[in-house]
Each structure stands twice: as structure tokens, then as C-alpha cells.
């Protein structure tokens, strides 16, 4: 009996081990993460526990380790009310660029949640504006806000954001205006698109691939494929490398209007410059021709793909196989 009591009175090692396992382990005791995703997970956990001191430490640590912020860094934010305490924490981050990146990441998160007012509140906060030249807001800070507003076709509010940027001395870049151009093109509003181009010219901004993509999309939306082709040719003449989607707009527009021969001619005229582009253009054209039962034209395009050693998708391979069996 004494031996049993003595045994029961010696739980110190066992109890200490259980205590360590059952109490919350702080991230300070863990090895430093080696990926951005791992940091995001730890920050999310700390944020949900409202442990903002740990959030601040992890943000500083990941920046020092060269693991920059992502759109998932502030996943613990789910409502506009969640940002008040965080906005008191971000100004304490050590490096100016670290602070700037944190603010930008938070704005992206808020826009993902469609919390435009909260995102604009962060973008125009005094702490971001006075945190130093590496932390002051720039055009990229406002990109997610402009993207969200223009996609929602809330153009008046989007233009108000542009005015806010101007009043704060923040230069607009071509991306800012591309959001407007794309949205106006989708909405079939070329007149407003022309106004955007004028503003770009006034500010000395040159068109990039996304600008041309929006213009081509707008022309195709209105059924003016000839104008779209002219814009695309201007793009090539200006030395701008077009996006695959730009060619897709024109190819789809031509086939949709029944100009299949012209679509084949167009794709052939741009062939041989970039293999990846050729695989995209020839493959897309063949698929579109199949969809409208243009078998002869489709077979010609597939033969060209074989001659040029272009990779085909499974659907095209199956179609090519069926043609040979006919």
C-alpha cells in the first residue's frame, strides 16, 4: 500500500509533459517557416486568436527572411470591424517596405471580401501616407480597389478613387486606366473608352498589352472585327507583345460572324513568330471551326499544326484521329 501511495505521489514528470502538450504552443517556440504559405497559416492562427503581437512578429520575420506577403496573409480578416486593431499594429512594423507590403496585402484581402469602403480607408490612412517614402501608398495600393469597382460597374466611385489619388499626389499608371477600359469594353461603351484613352495621353501613359486587349475586346463586342484587327496590327507595329486573349477575341469574333476563311488567313499571317502563341491560335481556331461544323477548314488548320509540330489538346487529337478514319 505504501508502495502504491509512493507511486501516485511521483507524477511530476508525467504531469509536466501533459501540461506542455495541452497548453497552447506559441509560435515563438516553433522553427521559422520556410515558405510564404506556412507564414500565412501561422498569421491566420494568431490573428484569429487576436494575438496581434505575434502577428506583428511574424510579419517582420517573414519580411526579413525574404518571404513576402500574399493575398492570403490576412485571411483572419472577415469583416470591416476586424481591421481596427490591426491598423494599430501595422505602423509598428520595422521596415518601410514591409509596412507598405502589409498594407497592400490587407487592401487586397478587403477587396476580395468586396469591402470597398474599408479598403479605401486603409489606402488613405495617415499611417500609410506618412510611414516614409518606401511605405507611402502608390498606384499599386489602389489597383485592387479600382479593379473591384470597375468590375462592379461602379464607375462614379472608381473615378472618385482616381481623384483621391490625384489629390494625394499619387501618380496613376496604365494599369489604373486599363481597369476602366476593360470594364467599358465589356459594357459595350466605346465612348467612355475613348475618354479613358484621352486621359492616358494627357498623363503621358503608353498603351501596354492589356490596353490593346481591352480595345480589341470592345471592338469585337460591338461586332466590329475589322476594327479589332486594325488595333491588333497597330499593337504589333508598336512592338507590344500581345496577350493570347487578344488573339482569341479576334479569332472568336471572325468565326462567330461567319468569316472563317479570314480567321484562317489571320492566324496563318501571325504564325511562325512564337510557338506558344501558334499552339494557342491554331488550336483555338481549329476548335472554333469544329464547333460550327467547318470540317474542311478545321482539317486544314489541323494539318498545319502537324506540319508545324504544334502541341494539340486531347479534344483536337481525337478530332484529328476521327478525320483520318473517315
Residue pairs with C-beta under 8 A, 6 or more apart in sequence:
26 54
27 42
27 45
27 46
27 54
27 57
27 58
28 54
28 57
30 42
32 61
32 65
33 39
33 42
33 62
33 67
35 67
36 62
36 67
36 68
36 69
36 70
37 70
37 72
39 58
39 61
39 62
39 67
39 73
40 70
40 72
40 73
40 75
42 54
42 58
43 55
43 58
43 59
43 73
43 74
43 76
44 72
44 75
44 76
45 76
46 52
46 54
46 55
46 58
46 76
47 55
47 74
47 75
47 76
47 77
47 86
48 76
50 85
52 85
52 86
52 88
52 89
55 86
55 89
56 89
56 92
56 93
59 69
59 73
59 90
59 93
59 98
59 102
60 93
60 94
60 95
60 98
62 68
62 69
63 69
63 93
63 94
63 95
63 97
63 98
63 101
68 101
69 101
69 102
69 104
69 105
70 105
71 105
71 108
71 109
71 112
73 102
73 105
73 106
73 109
74 86
74 105
74 106
74 109
75 109
76 82
77 83
77 86
77 106
77 109
77 110
77 113
78 113
79 113
79 115
80 110
80 115
80 117
80 118
83 106
83 110
83 118
83 121
83 122
86 106
87 122
87 125
87 127
90 99
90 102
90 103
90 106
90 127
91 99
91 127
91 131
93 99
93 102
95 134
96 131
96 132
96 133
96 134
96 135
97 134
97 135
99 128
99 131
99 132
99 134
99 135
100 128
100 131
100 134
100 135
100 136
100 137
100 141
103 122
103 123
103 125
103 128
103 135
103 137
103 141
104 140
104 141
106 122
107 119
107 122
107 123
107 141
107 144
107 145
108 144
110 116
110 118
110 119
110 122
110 144
111 119
111 144
111 145
111 147
111 148
112 144
114 148
116 145
116 148
116 149
116 157
119 144
119 145
119 148
120 145
120 161
120 164
122 128
123 137
123 141
123 142
123 145
124 137
124 164
124 168
128 135
128 136
128 137
128 141
129 136
129 137
129 168
130 136
137 168
137 170
138 170
138 171
139 165
139 170
139 171
139 172
139 173
139 175
139 176
140 173
140 175
141 170
142 161
142 165
142 170
142 176
143 175
143 176
143 179
145 161
146 158
146 161
146 162
146 176
146 179
146 180
147 179
149 155
149 157
149 158
149 161
150 158
150 179
150 180
150 182
150 183
151 179
151 183
153 183
153 187
155 180
155 183
155 192
158 179
158 180
162 172
162 176
165 171
165 172
165 176
166 172
171 203
172 203
172 205
173 205
174 200
174 205
174 206
174 207
174 208
174 210
174 211
175 210
177 196
177 199
177 200
177 205
177 211
178 208
178 210
178 211
178 214
180 192
180 193
180 196
181 193
181 196
181 197
181 211
181 214
181 215
181 218
182 210
182 213
182 214
182 217
184 190
184 192
184 193
184 196
184 214
184 218
185 193
185 214
185 215
185 217
185 218
185 221
186 217
186 221
188 218
188 221
188 222
190 218
190 222
193 214
193 215
193 218
200 207
200 211
207 215
207 235
207 238
207 240
208 240
209 235
209 240
209 241
209 242
209 243
209 246
210 243
212 231
212 232
212 234
212 235
212 240
212 242
212 246
213 242
213 243
213 245
213 246
213 249
215 228
215 231
216 228
216 231
216 232
216 235
216 246
216 249
216 250
217 245
217 246
217 249
219 225
219 227
219 228
219 231
220 228
220 249
220 250
220 252
220 253
223 253
223 257
225 250
225 253
225 254
225 257
225 259
228 249
228 250
228 253
229 250
229 266
232 242
232 246
232 247
232 250
235 242
235 246
236 242
236 270
244 277
244 280
244 281
247 267
247 270
247 277
247 280
247 281
247 284
248 280
248 284
250 263
250 266
251 263
251 266
251 267
251 281
251 284
251 285
251 288
252 284
252 288
254 260
254 262
254 263
254 266
255 263
255 285
255 288
255 289
255 291
255 292
255 294
260 289
260 292
260 294
260 297
261 297
263 285
263 288
263 289
264 285
264 297
264 300
264 301
267 281
267 282
267 285
267 301
268 304
270 277
270 281
271 278
271 281
271 282
271 304
271 308
272 278
272 308
275 310
278 308
278 310
279 305
279 310
279 311
282 301
282 304
282 305
282 308
282 310
283 305
283 310
283 311
283 312
283 313
283 316
285 301
286 298
286 301
286 302
286 305
286 316
286 319
287 313
287 315
287 316
289 295
289 297
289 298
289 301
290 298
290 319
295 323
298 319
299 323
302 312
302 316
302 319
302 320
302 323
304 310
305 312
305 316
306 320
312 320
